[in-house]
């Protein structure tokens, strides 16, 4: 029995030793060990010949601390006024009875930014429109009364002036160099709080939201869109880059409630710089016009795309031309597709308007365009809104009422379905301003009679009698009535 067991034990021992040897041998080459083998861990990074590194964190402290010193809180007052309006109860009985009303005093506020050490301040037109008194307060609570130097409805900008020297001011940056995803600051006085700084990124450029078109027939909109929190009171305040430069003026928000809901819009600094310089020098923006009716390529009809061979390209379609415009004189034709202005690529109407609005009447710009798929260029001399190259000086155009008036154009008569009327282009600081009339008001009648010439308005308001002006504001519902005690000349 013992002789039988010994061979079995020896065989088993040899087999075990052989198995152990084999396991150790093969485990070094083919098998993963839970205790010895480490799972490889690598950065998820694709690198060819260059290493990709994450951007360093941005420090806004210097930009924020410097900005708040140049940003002011603007407070406005519209004095109480007497107006004459139709009695709605009398109208129920077919009577045309007028009643005097006393409007309450109105207060408003916004923001502004000092752009020169001698006291020039830029803000939004809608912040100071119609104000009788404008006061600015600095972050250190120093207060000064400001004068409105000029406004521009097309861009919703206004320039103020205070009699101070050696003020902290903000330098203009180049808004063309602003990029999507770039960090920015919004600085201002939202909700009547003290100076407030919020941060976000640039989420879009060259955005048009239609807000300026409600006030101006030549509206310019090419907003920088950000997600920096902006609320009522921020209007007129600066959009600032990480180095503390002014790259935009906060003007509007997209919101269903009236408060911040995710998107805010700023007027590009390059546009602001041109407009403010013109207002300071001339009292009005000297804006050049191409003299075309533009249409975004994306809005072109299938027939237009086929007729003008617009497939697979970007640009702004020339849908029509003004007979006395610079584009027609330079040889541009209906159906041409504008692709660049002075070598700056153009793919939308807001981009086109922004680029052209940087130049004044009489300036020459190079327009690149496609005609039937063929690349072409033209040198265009820009004209003013009247079709000439002369300077429009609103300071010189103020009439004896301190206002700028003009008759309705034929296009406006057709648009508003009117045969006559007078537009208050700029209220100024005279009789109409005292009656709370706002820029853009269309006068359709004086004391119940129609009006078509500016001289009629001027004569009536200097008759020494109580005058009722009736009219409307484009983009608003209903008629407005103002009672003015005419002054003797």
C-alpha positions as CSV (number, residue, x, y, z in Angstrom):
1,X,0.0,0.0,0.0
2,X,2.8,2.4,1.0
3,X,4.7,1.5,-2.2
4,X,1.6,2.7,-4.2
5,X,1.2,6.0,-2.3
6,X,4.8,7.2,-2.7
7,X,4.7,7.5,-6.5
8,X,1.3,9.3,-6.4
9,X,2.6,11.9,-3.9
10,X,5.8,12.4,-5.9
11,X,3.8,12.9,-9.1
12,X,1.4,15.4,-7.4
13,X,4.4,17.3,-6.0
14,X,6.1,17.5,-9.3
15,X,2.9,18.6,-11.0
16,X,2.3,21.4,-8.5
17,X,5.8,22.7,-8.8
18,X,5.5,22.7,-12.6
19,X,2.2,24.5,-12.5
20,X,3.5,27.2,-10.1
21,X,6.5,27.7,-12.4
22,X,4.3,28.1,-15.5
23,X,2.0,30.5,-13.8
24,X,4.8,32.7,-12.6
25,X,6.4,32.6,-16.1
26,X,3.3,33.5,-18.1
27,X,1.9,36.0,-15.6
28,X,4.9,38.2,-16.3
29,X,4.0,38.5,-19.9
30,X,0.3,37.9,-20.5
31,X,-2.0,38.4,-17.5
32,X,-3.1,41.4,-15.4
33,X,-2.6,41.2,-11.7
34,X,-5.1,43.0,-9.4
35,X,-2.4,43.7,-6.9
36,X,0.5,44.4,-9.1
37,X,-0.8,45.9,-12.4
38,X,-1.7,49.6,-12.5
39,X,-4.3,50.9,-14.9
40,X,-2.7,53.5,-17.2
41,X,-4.0,57.1,-16.5
42,X,-3.4,59.8,-19.1
43,X,-4.6,63.4,-19.8
44,X,-7.3,63.6,-22.4
45,X,-5.2,65.7,-24.7
46,X,-4.6,65.6,-28.4
47,X,-1.1,66.9,-29.2
48,X,0.5,66.9,-32.6
49,X,3.5,69.2,-32.7
50,X,2.2,71.7,-30.1
51,X,1.1,71.2,-26.6
52,X,-2.4,72.6,-25.8
53,X,-2.5,74.4,-22.4
54,X,-5.6,75.8,-20.6
55,X,-5.9,79.6,-20.3
56,X,-4.7,81.1,-17.1
57,X,-7.5,82.5,-14.8
58,X,-8.4,86.2,-15.6
59,X,-8.0,88.7,-12.8
60,X,-10.6,91.6,-13.1
61,X,-9.5,93.5,-10.0
62,X,-7.6,96.3,-11.7
63,X,-10.2,96.6,-14.5
64,X,-13.1,96.8,-12.0
65,X,-11.4,99.2,-9.6
66,X,-10.4,101.5,-12.4
67,X,-13.8,101.4,-14.2
68,X,-16.0,102.3,-11.2
69,X,-14.1,105.6,-10.8
70,X,-15.0,106.7,-14.4
71,X,-18.6,105.4,-14.3
72,X,-21.3,107.8,-13.1
73,X,-24.9,107.5,-11.8
74,X,-27.2,109.6,-14.0
75,X,-30.4,110.9,-12.4
76,X,-33.0,112.8,-14.5
77,X,-36.0,114.9,-13.7
78,X,-38.9,115.8,-16.1
79,X,-40.8,118.6,-14.6
80,X,-44.6,118.6,-14.1
81,X,-46.4,120.1,-17.1
82,X,-49.8,121.1,-18.2
83,X,-51.2,119.3,-21.2
84,X,-54.5,119.5,-23.1
85,X,-56.1,116.2,-24.2
86,X,-59.5,115.0,-25.3
87,X,-61.9,113.9,-22.6
88,X,-62.6,110.2,-23.1
89,X,-66.0,110.4,-21.3
90,X,-67.1,113.3,-23.6
91,X,-66.1,111.2,-26.6
92,X,-68.6,108.5,-25.5
93,X,-71.4,111.1,-26.2
94,X,-69.9,112.3,-29.5
95,X,-68.5,115.4,-28.1
96,X,-65.0,116.7,-28.8
97,X,-64.2,118.2,-25.5
98,X,-60.7,119.1,-24.5
99,X,-59.6,119.1,-20.8
100,X,-56.4,120.3,-19.2
101,X,-54.3,117.8,-17.2
102,X,-51.3,118.3,-15.0
103,X,-48.6,115.6,-15.6
104,X,-46.7,114.5,-12.5
105,X,-43.0,115.1,-12.1
106,X,-41.0,112.1,-13.4
107,X,-37.7,110.8,-12.2
108,X,-35.4,108.4,-14.0
109,X,-31.9,107.1,-13.7
110,X,-29.2,105.3,-15.6
111,X,-25.4,105.1,-16.0
112,X,-22.8,106.9,-18.0
113,X,-19.0,106.8,-18.5
114,X,-16.5,109.7,-18.5
115,X,-14.5,109.6,-21.8
116,X,-12.3,112.6,-21.3
117,X,-10.6,114.3,-18.3
118,X,-12.5,117.6,-19.1
119,X,-15.9,116.2,-18.4
120,X,-17.4,114.6,-21.5
121,X,-19.7,111.7,-20.7
122,X,-21.4,109.2,-23.0
123,X,-24.6,107.5,-22.2
124,X,-27.8,106.3,-23.9
125,X,-30.2,108.7,-25.5
126,X,-33.1,107.0,-23.8
127,X,-31.6,107.7,-20.4
128,X,-31.7,111.5,-20.8
129,X,-34.5,112.0,-23.4
130,X,-36.9,114.7,-22.5
131,X,-35.1,115.5,-19.2
132,X,-35.3,119.0,-17.8
133,X,-32.5,118.4,-15.2
134,X,-29.6,115.9,-15.5
135,X,-27.4,115.2,-12.6
136,X,-24.4,112.9,-12.4
137,X,-22.9,111.3,-9.3
138,X,-19.5,109.7,-9.1
139,X,-18.6,106.6,-7.1
140,X,-17.1,108.9,-4.4
141,X,-20.6,110.6,-4.1
142,X,-19.4,113.8,-5.7
143,X,-22.3,115.3,-7.7
144,X,-22.5,117.7,-10.7
145,X,-25.2,119.0,-13.0
146,X,-24.7,118.0,-16.6
147,X,-25.7,119.6,-19.9
148,X,-26.8,117.4,-22.9
149,X,-24.5,118.3,-25.7
150,X,-26.2,116.2,-28.3
151,X,-28.0,112.9,-29.0
152,X,-28.3,110.4,-31.8
153,X,-31.5,108.4,-32.3
154,X,-30.0,106.0,-34.8
155,X,-27.6,104.5,-32.3
156,X,-29.4,105.6,-29.0
157,X,-26.3,107.5,-27.8
158,X,-26.1,110.9,-26.0
159,X,-23.1,113.0,-24.9
160,X,-23.2,115.1,-21.7
161,X,-20.8,117.7,-20.4
162,X,-19.9,118.7,-16.8
163,X,-17.7,121.6,-15.9
164,X,-14.9,119.7,-14.2
165,X,-11.2,119.0,-15.0
166,X,-8.8,116.2,-14.3
167,X,-11.5,113.6,-14.1
168,X,-10.8,109.8,-14.1
169,X,-11.9,108.6,-17.6
170,X,-12.0,105.4,-19.6
171,X,-10.0,104.8,-22.7
172,X,-11.7,103.4,-25.8
173,X,-10.7,99.8,-26.8
174,X,-11.0,98.3,-30.3
175,X,-14.4,96.5,-30.5
176,X,-13.3,94.8,-33.7
177,X,-10.8,92.9,-31.7
178,X,-13.5,91.6,-29.3
179,X,-14.0,87.8,-29.8
180,X,-16.6,85.2,-28.9
181,X,-16.0,83.7,-25.5
182,X,-14.0,86.7,-24.3
183,X,-14.5,87.7,-20.7
184,X,-16.1,91.2,-20.1
185,X,-17.4,93.3,-17.3
186,X,-20.6,95.3,-17.2
187,X,-20.3,98.4,-14.9
188,X,-23.2,100.6,-13.8
189,X,-25.8,101.6,-11.3
190,X,-28.6,98.9,-11.7
191,X,-31.8,99.2,-9.7
192,X,-30.5,102.4,-8.1
193,X,-27.8,100.5,-6.3
194,X,-24.2,101.9,-5.9
195,X,-21.6,101.1,-8.5
196,X,-22.0,97.4,-9.5
197,X,-19.7,95.2,-11.5
198,X,-20.8,92.0,-13.2
199,X,-18.9,89.6,-15.4
200,X,-19.8,87.4,-18.4
201,X,-18.6,86.4,-21.8
202,X,-19.2,87.7,-25.3
203,X,-21.8,85.4,-26.7
204,X,-22.4,87.0,-30.1
205,X,-21.5,90.0,-32.2
206,X,-23.3,92.1,-34.8
207,X,-26.7,91.4,-33.3
208,X,-29.8,93.4,-34.4
209,X,-32.8,93.3,-32.1
210,X,-35.0,96.1,-33.7
211,X,-35.1,98.4,-30.7
212,X,-33.6,101.5,-32.4
213,X,-35.8,101.1,-35.4
214,X,-38.7,102.1,-33.3
215,X,-37.2,105.7,-33.0
216,X,-35.2,106.2,-36.2
217,X,-35.7,105.4,-39.9
218,X,-31.9,105.1,-40.2
219,X,-31.3,102.9,-37.1
220,X,-27.9,101.4,-36.6
221,X,-27.8,98.1,-34.7
222,X,-24.8,95.8,-34.5
223,X,-24.8,95.0,-30.8
224,X,-22.2,93.0,-28.8
225,X,-24.2,90.3,-27.0
226,X,-23.1,89.2,-23.6
227,X,-24.3,87.2,-20.6
228,X,-23.0,89.7,-18.1
229,X,-25.9,90.6,-15.8
230,X,-27.5,93.9,-16.8
231,X,-30.6,95.4,-15.2
232,X,-32.6,98.6,-15.5
233,X,-30.2,101.4,-14.5
234,X,-27.3,99.8,-16.3
235,X,-28.3,101.7,-19.5
236,X,-25.4,103.9,-20.7
237,X,-22.8,102.2,-18.6
238,X,-19.7,100.6,-20.1
239,X,-18.9,97.1,-21.2
240,X,-15.2,96.6,-20.3
241,X,-12.5,94.2,-21.3
242,X,-10.1,92.5,-18.9
243,X,-7.6,95.4,-19.3
244,X,-10.1,98.0,-18.3
245,X,-10.8,99.5,-21.8
246,X,-14.3,100.6,-23.0
247,X,-15.5,98.2,-25.7
248,X,-19.2,99.0,-25.6
249,X,-22.1,100.9,-24.1
250,X,-24.7,98.7,-22.5
251,X,-28.0,99.6,-24.1
252,X,-30.7,96.9,-23.9
253,X,-31.6,93.5,-22.5
254,X,-33.6,90.6,-23.9
255,X,-36.1,89.8,-21.2
256,X,-39.8,88.8,-20.9
257,X,-40.0,90.5,-17.5
258,X,-38.0,93.7,-18.0
259,X,-35.2,92.5,-15.8
260,X,-32.1,90.5,-16.6
261,X,-32.9,87.1,-18.1
262,X,-29.7,86.0,-19.7
263,X,-28.7,88.3,-22.6
264,X,-27.6,92.0,-22.7
265,X,-26.6,94.1,-25.6
266,X,-23.9,96.8,-26.0
267,X,-23.2,99.3,-28.7
268,X,-19.6,98.6,-30.1
269,X,-17.0,101.0,-28.9
270,X,-15.8,101.8,-32.5
271,X,-19.3,103.1,-33.3
272,X,-19.5,105.0,-30.0
273,X,-16.2,106.7,-30.6
274,X,-17.2,108.0,-34.0
275,X,-20.7,109.1,-32.9
276,X,-19.4,111.0,-29.8
277,X,-16.6,112.7,-31.7
278,X,-19.2,114.0,-34.2
279,X,-21.6,115.1,-31.6
280,X,-18.9,117.1,-29.7
281,X,-17.7,118.7,-32.9
282,X,-20.8,119.2,-35.0
283,X,-23.7,118.7,-32.6
284,X,-24.9,115.8,-34.7
285,X,-23.5,112.5,-36.1
286,X,-22.2,112.9,-39.6
287,X,-23.3,109.5,-41.0
288,X,-22.5,108.4,-44.5
289,X,-24.9,106.3,-46.5
290,X,-24.2,103.9,-49.4
291,X,-27.6,104.6,-51.0
292,X,-28.8,101.1,-51.2
293,X,-31.8,99.0,-50.0
294,X,-30.0,96.1,-48.4
295,X,-31.4,92.6,-47.9
296,X,-29.7,89.8,-45.9
297,X,-28.7,86.9,-48.1
298,X,-30.5,84.5,-45.8
299,X,-33.7,86.4,-46.4
300,X,-33.4,86.3,-50.2
301,X,-36.2,84.5,-52.0
302,X,-35.5,81.4,-54.0
303,X,-36.1,83.4,-57.2
304,X,-33.5,86.0,-56.2
305,X,-31.0,83.3,-55.3
306,X,-31.4,81.7,-58.7
307,X,-31.5,85.0,-60.6
308,X,-28.4,86.5,-59.0
309,X,-26.5,83.2,-58.6
310,X,-26.2,83.5,-54.8
311,X,-25.7,79.8,-54.1
312,X,-23.1,78.9,-51.5
313,X,-21.9,82.4,-50.6
314,X,-22.4,85.1,-47.9
315,X,-23.0,88.8,-48.2
316,X,-25.7,91.5,-48.3
317,X,-27.9,91.7,-51.4
318,X,-28.5,95.0,-53.1
319,X,-32.3,94.9,-53.5
320,X,-32.5,98.5,-54.8
321,X,-30.5,101.7,-55.2
322,X,-31.2,105.3,-54.3
323,X,-31.1,107.4,-57.5
324,X,-28.7,110.0,-56.1
325,X,-26.7,107.6,-53.8
326,X,-23.0,106.9,-53.9
327,X,-23.5,103.2,-54.7
328,X,-25.3,103.9,-58.0
329,X,-22.7,106.5,-59.0
330,X,-19.9,104.0,-58.4
331,X,-21.5,101.5,-60.7
332,X,-23.1,99.1,-58.2
333,X,-26.2,97.4,-59.6
334,X,-29.4,95.8,-58.2
335,X,-28.6,92.2,-57.5
336,X,-25.0,92.7,-56.6
337,X,-23.9,90.9,-53.4
338,X,-21.7,93.0,-51.1
339,X,-19.1,90.8,-49.4
340,X,-16.7,93.3,-47.8
341,X,-16.2,97.0,-46.8
342,X,-12.5,98.1,-46.9
343,X,-11.5,94.4,-46.9
344,X,-13.6,93.7,-43.7
345,X,-15.9,90.7,-44.5
346,X,-19.6,91.3,-44.5
347,X,-22.3,88.7,-44.1
348,X,-25.2,90.6,-42.6
349,X,-26.9,94.0,-42.7
350,X,-25.9,94.9,-39.1
351,X,-22.2,94.3,-40.1
352,X,-22.6,96.4,-43.2
353,X,-24.3,99.2,-41.3
354,X,-21.7,99.2,-38.6
355,X,-18.8,99.4,-41.0
356,X,-20.3,102.2,-43.2
357,X,-21.5,104.2,-40.2
358,X,-17.9,104.7,-39.2
359,X,-17.4,107.1,-42.1
360,X,-18.8,110.5,-42.8
361,X,-20.3,112.0,-46.0
362,X,-17.6,112.7,-48.5
363,X,-15.5,109.8,-47.4
364,X,-14.5,107.1,-50.0
365,X,-14.8,103.4,-49.1
366,X,-13.9,100.3,-51.1
367,X,-16.8,97.9,-51.6
368,X,-16.1,94.3,-52.6
369,X,-19.1,92.5,-54.2
370,X,-20.1,89.6,-56.4
371,X,-22.0,90.1,-59.7
372,X,-23.2,86.8,-61.3
373,X,-20.5,85.0,-59.3
374,X,-17.7,87.3,-60.5
375,X,-15.6,89.2,-57.9
376,X,-15.6,93.0,-58.4
377,X,-14.8,96.2,-56.4
378,X,-16.0,99.7,-56.4
379,X,-14.9,103.0,-54.8
380,X,-17.9,104.6,-53.3
381,X,-18.3,108.2,-52.2
382,X,-20.7,108.3,-49.2
383,X,-23.5,110.8,-49.1
384,X,-25.5,112.2,-46.2
385,X,-29.2,111.4,-45.6
386,X,-30.1,114.3,-48.0
387,X,-28.0,112.9,-50.8
388,X,-25.1,115.4,-50.5
389,X,-21.7,115.4,-48.9
390,X,-22.2,118.6,-46.8
391,X,-21.9,118.6,-43.1
392,X,-25.2,118.6,-41.2
393,X,-24.7,120.9,-38.2
394,X,-27.7,120.6,-35.8
395,X,-26.3,123.4,-33.7
396,X,-26.8,125.7,-36.7
397,X,-30.1,124.2,-37.6
398,X,-31.8,124.9,-34.3
399,X,-34.7,127.2,-35.1
400,X,-36.1,129.9,-32.8
401,X,-37.9,127.3,-30.7
402,X,-34.6,125.6,-29.9
403,X,-35.7,122.5,-32.0
404,X,-34.8,120.9,-35.3
405,X,-37.9,120.4,-37.5
406,X,-38.3,118.9,-40.9
407,X,-41.2,118.0,-43.2
408,X,-42.2,114.3,-43.6
409,X,-40.4,112.7,-46.6
410,X,-42.5,111.0,-49.3
411,X,-41.4,107.6,-47.9
412,X,-42.6,108.5,-44.5
413,X,-45.9,109.9,-45.8
414,X,-46.5,106.5,-47.5
415,X,-45.4,104.5,-44.5
416,X,-47.7,106.4,-42.0
417,X,-50.5,106.9,-44.6
418,X,-50.3,110.7,-44.3
419,X,-50.4,113.6,-46.8
420,X,-48.4,116.0,-44.6
421,X,-46.7,116.4,-41.2
422,X,-43.7,117.8,-39.5
423,X,-41.1,115.7,-37.6
424,X,-39.4,117.0,-34.5
425,X,-35.9,115.6,-35.2
426,X,-34.4,117.2,-32.1
427,X,-36.3,118.9,-29.3
428,X,-33.4,121.0,-28.0
429,X,-34.1,123.2,-25.0
430,X,-36.8,125.6,-26.1
431,X,-40.6,125.7,-26.1
432,X,-41.2,122.2,-27.2
433,X,-38.9,120.7,-24.6
434,X,-40.8,122.6,-21.9
435,X,-44.0,121.0,-23.1
436,X,-42.4,117.5,-22.7
437,X,-42.3,116.8,-26.4
438,X,-39.8,114.1,-27.2
439,X,-37.4,113.6,-30.2
440,X,-39.1,111.9,-33.1
441,X,-42.6,113.3,-32.5
442,X,-44.6,113.7,-35.7
443,X,-46.8,116.8,-35.7
444,X,-49.9,116.2,-37.7
445,X,-52.0,119.2,-36.5
446,X,-52.1,122.6,-34.9
447,X,-55.4,123.6,-33.2
448,X,-57.2,121.0,-35.3
449,X,-55.8,122.1,-38.6
450,X,-53.3,120.0,-40.6
451,X,-49.7,121.1,-40.9
452,X,-47.1,120.4,-43.5
453,X,-44.4,123.1,-43.3
454,X,-42.0,123.7,-40.4
455,X,-42.6,127.5,-40.7
456,X,-46.3,126.9,-39.8
457,X,-45.2,125.3,-36.5
458,X,-42.7,128.1,-35.8
459,X,-45.2,130.8,-36.5
460,X,-48.0,129.2,-34.4
461,X,-45.7,128.8,-31.4
462,X,-44.7,132.4,-31.5
463,X,-48.3,133.7,-31.9
464,X,-48.6,134.5,-28.1
465,X,-51.7,132.2,-27.9
466,X,-52.5,128.9,-26.3
467,X,-51.7,126.3,-29.0
468,X,-52.6,122.6,-29.1
469,X,-50.2,120.3,-31.0
470,X,-51.4,116.8,-31.9
471,X,-49.4,114.0,-33.4
472,X,-47.8,110.6,-32.7
473,X,-44.6,108.8,-31.9
474,X,-43.6,106.2,-34.5
475,X,-43.8,102.7,-32.9
476,X,-46.2,103.8,-30.2
477,X,-50.0,103.4,-30.2
478,X,-52.4,106.4,-30.0
479,X,-52.3,110.1,-30.6
480,X,-50.5,112.6,-28.3
481,X,-51.7,116.1,-27.5
482,X,-49.6,118.9,-26.1
483,X,-50.8,122.3,-25.0
484,X,-48.2,125.1,-25.3
485,X,-48.5,128.7,-24.3
486,X,-47.1,130.4,-27.4
487,X,-44.4,133.0,-26.9
488,X,-44.4,136.5,-28.5
489,X,-41.5,137.1,-30.9
